[in-house]
Amino acid sequence: MTERSSQQGAATQSRGDSADARGVQPAVSVVMIFFEAERYFRAAIESVLAQTFDDWELLLVDDGSTDGGPAIAQEFAAAHPGRIRYVQHPGGTNQGMSASRNLGIAQSRGDLIAFLDADDVWMPFKLTHQVDLLRRSPDIGMVYGPTEYWFSWTGDPADRDRDFLGRLAVEPGRKIDPPELLVRSLETHGGMLPGICSLVVRKSVLEDVGGFDPSFRGSYEDQVFFSKVFRHASVLITDRCSDRYRQHDDSCCAIAQRTGEYDPDGPHPARERFLEWLEVYVAEHPLEAGSPWKSRLRSALDREWLPYRHPVLHSFKALGERVQRVPRKLLKTAKKRLPEPLRMRLRRRFRDWRFIPPVGWVRFGSFRSLAPISRDFGFDRGTPIDRYYVEAFLARHAPDIRGRVLEVGDDAYTRRYGGDAVVSHDVLHVQAGAEGATIVADLASAPHIASDSFDCIILTQTLQYVFDLRAAVETIHRILAPGGVVLVTAPGLTQIVECPWRENWFWGLTEASGKALFLERFPMEQIRVETPGNVVTATAFLQGVAAEELRQKALDHDDRDYQVLVTIRAEKPTEAYMRQMSGRWDYTGRHQDSYGDDTTYEMGMGFLDLPGAQIEDWGCGLTYARKFVKNAEYIGVDGSASRWTDKNVDLCLYRSNVDCIFLRHVLEHNPNWEPILDNALHSFQKRMALIVFTPFGEETHELMQWSGIPDISFRKEDLTSRFPADVTVVEKTVKTDTQYGTETLFLLERNAGE
């Protein structure tokens, strides 16, 4: 076993083998097929081991690999006997993706099945979230969500902004019965289909539809599978992304494009073969007589066949859809010959909503008055537009409203969207005696509310009344239980209405301020900020026009330039999540300043700066320490890829053979600090500088939270007991400008001749 894998085994063995220790059937069977996937295989497996949901088994299905993949699979299977299993086809043959997944399904023991490709990864909450949705909805056959198209894994700064979330073009949060998704997948040319790694499906559904079709060895094997499920099972779509689809040149899709089998922009052999299969399948599994979807399915199929069966007609149709020169020519002629009023009508006719009237031709109509249509947000006319956005947000995130729930103001939304998933609920109000209030408190100062109390907090249209927003977010973070979610809405563009709270209406948020506010307590990966609204809804809302008076298309179009509302979903990390994220940092918005002052940088690097030596700065951040190196070679090592880092590694798994190591202010921020320290002590050959800024205490424990990263206070012996016997240690305490006032340096030198 390699050093890297043995460390991984040690780090995960205790929690990873729990299902088999109980001797019970796992809830979820994870099927991971692999073929020549050695390069990315470990990361995929480790993302399963990092799941916050612990009741699973992993089947590693070898599709005839000839690289190092089988050895990696057997290594993990040996480290987690019974929990992780290595499976292969008879004779170790290659039989394709569909047959390999079917083999995994046949060998599985769980009632739920999830798939992960060997070059992709899951978010830590993947199984926790999706299994919970299925358990709460026994009539749902499958759950899936959007997939992140992951370019930034390369560490190349040019790829950092290329990541994007796939759009599913389907309203999340509702049960979708067959065959709606089958029809819509055809109408969008497959554009709304999920990724295979984004789902959890009941094994009974897979058995009912016959699993995957082995005749589809590669391309479109997933579309065949989804078509069968969409025809027969109800599906729930979540808007939470839980998987990352690694973009690289050796992927199945990339290879299919190079060979001409697949073309995302036009007709191609793989899709023609899929349509041939689907035509037969639909005929063998016809919709019920009188189904409203029957004609729509037939029309969608006919449209999909057009470029293959009638290529000339398809070419003309495509050309016609692109031609816009005729209206432009008409407008040119009209501009020369027609009177201005008729010219304006023609422009409106051909340009529709894109028509921008010239100066003097804007129609103000009902908006001309200096008084708004309603001074009550539109309550007196129907549903206020901000209320429409608030309720749409909560409906999408209804699965988060569960367990013990706290709602600020009243419990209306808890009762409306929580349902049976709510075990108990409280109402927080700032005024004593408020109707329904069970907790009286100011969010900015509520020490009497116990920490880690709530699984969900609903906070709608309230933050604008809290002067100390940062203190309020600190309270929210403290009283949320690990894994708990806060659902926040706050006004963006809004009227300041005449009401008893007017004098306390302090703030309006933006996407940027909302994100910055919650980043002080929650990790970036656990925050999602959205800003519904557009110029039409913003104008209508300021006037007091009700949502019912606007078209649905206008309500649901979002334009970040007009942020009517700011919605925030933030999740408090679990211990398992923090362990997975140990050594992985995000420097967005940070700058090249030291934490505290330069004193310990100078002392530590002065000790290490031997002529001709190599110094690795572990947890280098923005490589601020580089400036203090004069004689040695500096190497910046960190868990986050950035343009400042020389090596992008996971410090929990990384070992090297280097002269000197600089380890400053790293252990305090990592719950999984033990393997980081052990790896550093193993790696340095001459000298190491370990610098700790938190105070020593009676025991090692977490002190506080900032940006979702804990500050750990150590019992000194928990650190020094790990120092090897062959080193000389000098300990120094220095008064510096940090929040705790002092820093401790341990200067370690390996004894000569040892």
Secondary structure, DSSP 8 states (H G I E B T S, - for coil): --HHHHHHHHHHHHHHTHHHHHT---SEEEEEEESS-HHHHHHHHHHHHT-S---EEEEEEESS--SSHHHHHHHHHHHSTTTEEEEE-GGG----HHHHHHHHHHH---SEEEE--TT-EE-TTHHHHHHHHHHH-TT--EEE---EEE-GGG--GGGTTT-EE----S-TTSEE-TTHHHHHHHHTTTTT---GGGEEEEHHHHHHHTS--TT--STTHHHHHHHHHHHHS-EEE-S---EEEE--TTSHHHHHHHHTS--TTS--HHHHHHHHHHHHHHHHS---TT-TTHHHHHHHHHHHHHHHH-HHHHHHHHHHHH--HHHHHHHHHHHHHS-HHHHHHHHHHHHGGG----TT----GGG-SSS-S-SSTTTTTSSBHHHHHHHHHHHHTGGG--EEEEEES-SHHHHHHTGGGEEEEEEEESSTT-TT-SEE-BTTB-TTS-TT-EEEEEEES-GGG-S-HHHHHHHHHHHEEEEEEEEEEEESS-----STTGGG------HHHHHHHHHTTS-GGGEEEE----HHHHHHHHHT-BGGGS-HHHHT---TTS-SEEEEEEE---HHHHHHHTT----TT--S--SS-SHHHHHHHHHH--TT-EEEEET-TTTGGGGG-SSSEEEEEESS--TT-SEE--TTT----EEEEEEES-GGG-TTHHHHHHHHHHHEEEEEEEEE-S---SS-EEEEEETTEEEEE--HHHHHTTS-TTEEEEEEEEE-SSTTSEEEEEEEEE-TT-
